[in-house]
Amino acid sequence: MVNQINYDNCHDTNDQYSPPELEVKFTLPLNELPPEIMQRAIAQAKESCVMELLKLGSISGGKASEILGVNRSRLSELMYLYDISAFQLTVEDLTAEVGSALQDLELNQ
């Protein structure tokens, strides 16, 4: 259940667009879960949210990589897992994707 979505930072100032910040808060009644399980659940929720924003075209692949702290190769794996087509990417994102893949190939040889 989403309790709050913060759109306070979405406004025009002198014809400059400031992208909104998304803050999602929810409460789950949990009986004393171990910290490692809580951390894993939080990380999964963040990943799912970022990947959905990428799928919708709300953020770029580069931004998704940055937010999640993953390289382009890992982002490609996540895109596959979340059924996101690489062809939805911008030219810049696709160029970075190919460059990263080539770099990974060179490192593995």
Sine and cosine of phi, psi and omega as CSV:
sin_phi,cos_phi,sin_psi,cos_psi,sin_omega,cos_omega
0.00,0.00,0.80,-0.60,-0.01,-1.00
-1.00,0.01,0.85,-0.53,0.00,-1.00
-1.00,-0.02,-0.51,0.86,-0.10,-0.99
-0.41,-0.91,0.72,-0.70,0.20,-0.98
-0.85,-0.53,0.85,-0.53,-0.11,-0.99
-1.00,-0.08,0.95,-0.32,0.05,-1.00
-0.95,-0.31,0.29,0.96,-0.09,-1.00
-0.87,0.49,-0.48,0.88,-0.07,-1.00
-1.00,-0.02,0.18,0.98,0.00,-1.00
-0.99,-0.15,0.99,-0.17,-0.02,-1.00
-0.37,-0.93,0.34,-0.94,0.05,-1.00
-0.99,-0.13,0.74,-0.67,0.07,-1.00
-0.73,-0.68,0.90,-0.43,-0.02,-1.00
0.80,0.60,0.70,0.71,0.02,-1.00
0.89,0.46,0.32,0.95,0.07,-1.00
-0.96,-0.28,0.74,-0.67,-0.02,-1.00
-1.00,0.00,0.78,-0.63,0.11,-0.99
-0.97,-0.25,0.87,-0.49,-0.03,-1.00
-0.90,0.44,0.56,-0.83,-0.01,-1.00
-0.95,0.33,0.39,-0.92,0.16,-0.99
-0.97,-0.24,0.66,-0.75,0.00,-1.00
-0.95,-0.30,0.86,-0.51,0.06,-1.00
-0.84,-0.55,0.88,-0.48,-0.01,-1.00
-0.91,-0.40,0.81,-0.59,0.03,-1.00
-0.81,-0.59,0.66,-0.75,0.09,-1.00
-0.47,-0.88,0.35,-0.94,-0.03,-1.00
-0.85,-0.53,0.77,-0.64,0.07,-1.00
-0.87,-0.48,0.75,-0.66,0.06,-1.00
-0.97,0.25,0.96,-0.28,-0.05,-1.00
-0.86,-0.51,0.61,-0.79,0.05,-1.00
-1.00,-0.07,0.97,-0.24,0.10,-0.99
0.46,0.89,0.96,0.28,0.07,-1.00
-0.99,0.17,0.55,-0.83,0.07,-1.00
-0.88,0.47,0.56,-0.83,-0.04,-1.00
-0.83,0.56,-0.60,0.80,-0.03,-1.00
-0.91,0.41,-0.54,0.84,0.04,-1.00
-0.95,0.30,-0.65,0.76,0.05,-1.00
-0.88,0.47,-0.70,0.71,0.00,-1.00
-0.89,0.46,-0.65,0.76,0.02,-1.00
-0.91,0.43,-0.66,0.75,0.01,-1.00
-0.91,0.42,-0.66,0.75,0.02,-1.00
-0.90,0.43,-0.70,0.71,0.01,-1.00
-0.89,0.46,-0.65,0.76,0.01,-1.00
-0.92,0.40,-0.63,0.77,0.02,-1.00
-0.90,0.44,-0.68,0.74,0.03,-1.00
-0.89,0.46,-0.73,0.68,0.01,-1.00
-0.85,0.52,-0.73,0.69,-0.02,-1.00
-0.88,0.48,-0.67,0.74,0.00,-1.00
-0.90,0.43,-0.73,0.68,-0.02,-1.00
-0.89,0.45,-0.67,0.74,-0.02,-1.00
-0.93,0.38,-0.56,0.83,0.06,-1.00
-0.92,0.39,-0.65,0.76,0.05,-1.00
-0.89,0.45,-0.62,0.79,0.05,-1.00
-0.91,0.42,-0.71,0.71,-0.01,-1.00
-0.87,0.50,-0.61,0.79,0.00,-1.00
-0.98,0.19,-0.15,0.99,-0.01,-1.00
0.99,0.15,0.25,0.97,-0.01,-1.00
-0.98,0.21,-0.44,0.90,0.07,-1.00
-0.72,-0.69,0.35,-0.94,0.01,-1.00
-1.00,0.08,0.23,-0.97,0.07,-1.00
-0.89,0.46,-0.63,0.78,0.03,-1.00
-0.88,0.47,-0.67,0.75,0.02,-1.00
-0.92,0.39,-0.66,0.75,0.04,-1.00
-0.87,0.48,-0.69,0.72,0.04,-1.00
-0.87,0.50,-0.70,0.72,-0.01,-1.00
-0.89,0.46,-0.75,0.67,-0.04,-1.00
-0.89,0.46,-0.68,0.74,-0.05,-1.00
-0.99,0.13,-0.24,0.97,-0.01,-1.00
0.93,0.36,0.61,0.79,0.00,-1.00
-0.85,-0.52,0.37,-0.93,0.07,-1.00
-0.99,0.13,0.13,-0.99,-0.07,-1.00
-0.90,0.45,-0.55,0.83,0.01,-1.00
-0.90,0.44,-0.71,0.70,0.02,-1.00
-0.91,0.41,-0.60,0.80,0.04,-1.00
-0.88,0.47,-0.64,0.77,0.04,-1.00
-0.87,0.50,-0.66,0.75,0.04,-1.00
-0.89,0.46,-0.69,0.73,0.02,-1.00
-0.90,0.43,-0.64,0.77,0.03,-1.00
-0.87,0.50,-0.64,0.77,0.04,-1.00
-0.90,0.44,-0.72,0.69,-0.01,-1.00
-0.89,0.46,-0.56,0.83,-0.03,-1.00
-1.00,-0.10,0.18,0.98,0.04,-1.00
0.83,0.56,0.77,0.63,0.04,-1.00
-0.93,-0.36,0.83,-0.55,-0.01,-1.00
-0.95,0.31,0.70,-0.71,0.06,-1.00
-0.92,0.38,-0.31,0.95,-0.04,-1.00
-0.98,0.18,-0.05,1.00,0.13,-0.99
-0.99,0.13,-0.17,0.98,-0.05,-1.00
-0.96,0.30,0.40,-0.92,0.10,-0.99
-0.95,0.30,0.22,-0.98,0.04,-1.00
-0.85,0.53,-0.67,0.75,0.00,-1.00
-0.89,0.46,-0.69,0.72,0.01,-1.00
-0.91,0.42,-0.68,0.74,-0.01,-1.00
-0.91,0.41,-0.63,0.77,0.06,-1.00
-0.88,0.47,-0.70,0.71,0.03,-1.00
-0.90,0.44,-0.63,0.78,0.00,-1.00
-0.88,0.48,-0.74,0.68,0.00,-1.00
-0.91,0.42,-0.69,0.73,0.01,-1.00
-0.87,0.49,-0.67,0.74,0.01,-1.00
-0.91,0.41,-0.66,0.75,0.01,-1.00
-0.90,0.44,-0.67,0.74,0.03,-1.00
-0.90,0.44,-0.65,0.76,0.03,-1.00
-0.90,0.44,-0.68,0.74,0.04,-1.00
-0.88,0.47,-0.64,0.77,0.03,-1.00
-0.90,0.43,-0.65,0.76,0.01,-1.00
-0.91,0.42,-0.61,0.79,-0.01,-1.00
-0.94,0.35,-0.51,0.86,-0.04,-1.00
-1.00,0.06,-0.03,1.00,-0.02,-1.00
-1.00,-0.03,0.00,0.00,0.00,0.00
